[in-house]
Amino acid sequence: MLGTRWSHAILMGLMLAIAGLAACDDAGPPSQQDILSDVLSRKNQFPDYPQAGNTYLSFTLGHGFQVNYLAPQGRAWLWYPGNRAGVREDYKIGIAAGRKAICWRHPKNSYNPVTGQSGGDFACEPLDLSQRTVVSVLPGDPFNLASGQVPYPLDRCTAPEAFDFNRARFSC
């Protein structure tokens, strides 16, 4: 949903997604400001994201690793940790609060365990923040996610070996 300001639920979802990573830290959970600072401190290595015809690996502490194949015409398939099938998605780029945004629509019967929200409507997030979660990209659909199938249930803390990225920096 595009509007004139960011939805409180979307911003809180981003904070929760980042906060989930703190569960791996023995020092206890960081403040919301520390959490947001961590994401903002990441270099944007993929300023051209999203590009159709690529498969992206993203990482947040809340979700862990996610694999996303972006097809033409705003279609996508998500390989989400623990799922035994791919999640069909729609995506689009828009403007919200004067900033570029990426918006995702998931099936009505889907559920985001980090934000606690169900699918059905487009939910948007700042594009620059989304870009900072991307840690690697592969050309095409090497895992055949557009089939709706996934090669195996993805572990949230283990990225597929095909991706090249700093595994010491991005881990649970």
DAJOVEN-V51658 format. One record per pair of residues at least 6 apart in sequence whose ideal C-beta (glycine too) atoms are under 8 Angstrom apart, sorted by the first residue. I is the first residue (numbers start at 1). J is the second residue. If there is no record, write none. Layout:
# DAJOVEN-V51658
I_J ; I_J
This chain:
# DAJOVEN-V51658
1_7 ; 1_103 ; 1_121 ; 1_122 ; 1_123 ; 1_124 ; 2_94 ; 2_95 ; 2_96 ; 2_101 ; 2_103 ; 2_122 ; 2_124 ; 3_96 ; 3_97 ; 4_96 ; 4_97 ; 5_96 ; 5_97 ; 6_96 ; 6_97 ; 6_124 ; 6_126 ; 7_123 ; 7_124 ; 9_115 ; 9_117 ; 10_115 ; 10_123 ; 10_124 ; 10_125 ; 12_115 ; 13_112 ; 13_114 ; 13_115 ; 13_116 ; 13_117 ; 13_123 ; 14_36 ; 14_39 ; 14_125 ; 14_129 ; 15_32 ; 15_35 ; 15_36 ; 16_62 ; 16_114 ; 16_115 ; 17_60 ; 17_61 ; 17_62 ; 17_63 ; 17_114 ; 17_115 ; 18_35 ; 18_36 ; 18_38 ; 18_39 ; 18_60 ; 18_61 ; 18_62 ; 19_29 ; 19_30 ; 19_32 ; 19_35 ; 19_61 ; 19_62 ; 20_60 ; 20_61 ; 20_62 ; 20_63 ; 20_114 ; 21_38 ; 21_60 ; 21_61 ; 21_62 ; 21_172 ; 22_28 ; 22_29 ; 22_30 ; 22_35 ; 22_61 ; 23_29 ; 23_61 ; 24_61 ; 24_172 ; 30_38 ; 39_60 ; 39_129 ; 39_132 ; 39_133 ; 40_129 ; 40_132 ; 42_132 ; 42_133 ; 43_132 ; 44_128 ; 44_131 ; 44_132 ; 45_134 ; 45_135 ; 46_56 ; 46_131 ; 46_134 ; 46_137 ; 47_131 ; 49_56 ; 49_130 ; 49_131 ; 49_134 ; 49_137 ; 50_56 ; 50_70 ; 50_91 ; 50_93 ; 50_102 ; 51_70 ; 52_70 ; 52_71 ; 52_72 ; 52_73 ; 53_70 ; 53_71 ; 53_72 ; 53_139 ; 53_140 ; 54_69 ; 54_70 ; 54_137 ; 54_138 ; 54_139 ; 54_140 ; 55_67 ; 55_68 ; 55_69 ; 55_70 ; 55_137 ; 55_138 ; 55_139 ; 55_140 ; 55_141 ; 55_142 ; 55_143 ; 55_145 ; 56_67 ; 56_68 ; 56_69 ; 56_70 ; 56_134 ; 56_136 ; 56_137 ; 57_65 ; 57_66 ; 57_67 ; 57_134 ; 57_135 ; 57_136 ; 57_137 ; 57_138 ; 57_159 ; 57_160 ; 57_163 ; 57_165 ; 58_65 ; 58_66 ; 58_68 ; 58_130 ; 58_133 ; 58_134 ; 58_135 ; 59_65 ; 59_66 ; 59_133 ; 59_135 ; 59_159 ; 59_170 ; 60_133 ; 61_172 ; 62_114 ; 63_80 ; 63_81 ; 63_114 ; 63_156 ; 64_81 ; 64_155 ; 64_156 ; 64_157 ; 64_172 ; 65_81 ; 65_154 ; 65_155 ; 65_156 ; 65_157 ; 65_158 ; 65_159 ; 65_170 ; 66_78 ; 66_79 ; 66_80 ; 66_81 ; 66_154 ; 67_78 ; 67_79 ; 67_143 ; 67_145 ; 67_154 ; 67_160 ; 68_76 ; 68_77 ; 68_78 ; 68_79 ; 68_89 ; 68_145 ; 69_76 ; 69_77 ; 69_79 ; 69_141 ; 69_143 ; 69_145 ; 69_146 ; 70_76 ; 70_91 ; 71_77 ; 71_141 ; 71_146 ; 74_90 ; 74_91 ; 74_92 ; 75_88 ; 75_89 ; 75_90 ; 75_91 ; 75_146 ; 76_88 ; 76_89 ; 76_90 ; 76_91 ; 76_104 ; 77_86 ; 77_87 ; 77_88 ; 77_89 ; 77_145 ; 77_146 ; 77_148 ; 78_86 ; 78_87 ; 78_89 ; 78_106 ; 78_145 ; 79_86 ; 79_143 ; 79_145 ; 79_150 ; 79_154 ; 80_87 ; 80_154 ; 81_153 ; 81_154 ; 81_155 ; 81_156 ; 82_153 ; 82_154 ; 82_156 ; 83_150 ; 83_153 ; 83_154 ; 84_150 ; 84_153 ; 85_148 ; 85_149 ; 85_150 ; 86_145 ; 86_146 ; 86_147 ; 86_148 ; 86_149 ; 86_150 ; 87_106 ; 87_107 ; 87_110 ; 88_106 ; 88_107 ; 88_148 ; 89_104 ; 89_105 ; 89_106 ; 90_104 ; 90_105 ; 90_122 ; 91_102 ; 91_103 ; 91_104 ; 91_105 ; 92_102 ; 92_103 ; 92_122 ; 93_100 ; 93_101 ; 93_102 ; 93_103 ; 93_127 ; 94_100 ; 94_101 ; 94_103 ; 94_124 ; 95_101 ; 96_124 ; 96_126 ; 99_126 ; 99_127 ; 99_128 ; 100_126 ; 100_127 ; 100_128 ; 101_124 ; 101_125 ; 101_126 ; 101_127 ; 102_124 ; 102_125 ; 102_127 ; 102_130 ; 103_122 ; 103_123 ; 103_124 ; 103_125 ; 104_122 ; 104_123 ; 104_124 ; 105_119 ; 105_120 ; 105_121 ; 105_122 ; 105_123 ; 106_112 ; 106_119 ; 106_120 ; 107_119 ; 107_120 ; 108_118 ; 108_119 ; 108_120 ; 109_118 ; 109_119 ; 110_118 ; 110_119 ; 111_117 ; 111_118 ; 111_119 ; 112_118 ; 112_119 ; 117_123 ; 135_159 ; 135_163 ; 135_165 ; 135_166 ; 135_170 ; 136_159 ; 136_163 ; 136_164 ; 136_165 ; 138_162 ; 138_163 ; 142_162 ; 143_150 ; 143_151 ; 143_160 ; 143_162 ; 151_160 ; 154_160 ; 156_172 ; 157_171 ; 157_172 ; 159_165 ; 159_167 ; 159_170
